[in-house]
Amino acid sequence: MAISKTEAKHLLERLIFDSDRPQDWVQDVWGLSPTVGESAAKLLEVFEALIECCSEEQLENLVQAYYQERF
């Protein structure tokens, strides 16, 4: 069963950020340490760029690999 980019993004966000929205996570980290928060913001930026440039097949494979490891 193929999954869309949007669905893959949501699954990966859930895996990485648990129940937090990614932007909320960045703000939480920023509140603890502005230096680390800046890195968290860059990390989120790269995550979103990778989602955009990966194909649906690549994202599906990534989701499957990480969810198999986790469960």
Rosetta blueprint (number, residue, H / E / L):
1 M L
2 A L
3 I L
4 S L
5 K H
6 T H
7 E H
8 A H
9 K H
10 H H
11 L H
12 L H
13 E H
14 R H
15 L H
16 I H
17 F H
18 D L
19 S L
20 D L
21 R L
22 P H
23 Q H
24 D H
25 W H
26 V H
27 Q H
28 D H
29 V H
30 W H
31 G H
32 L H
33 S L
34 P H
35 T H
36 V H
37 G H
38 E H
39 S H
40 A H
41 A H
42 K H
43 L H
44 L H
45 E H
46 V H
47 F H
48 E H
49 A H
50 L H
51 I H
52 E H
53 C H
54 C L
55 S L
56 E H
57 E H
58 Q H
59 L H
60 E H
61 N H
62 L H
63 V H
64 Q H
65 A H
66 Y H
67 Y H
68 Q H
69 E H
70 R H
71 F L
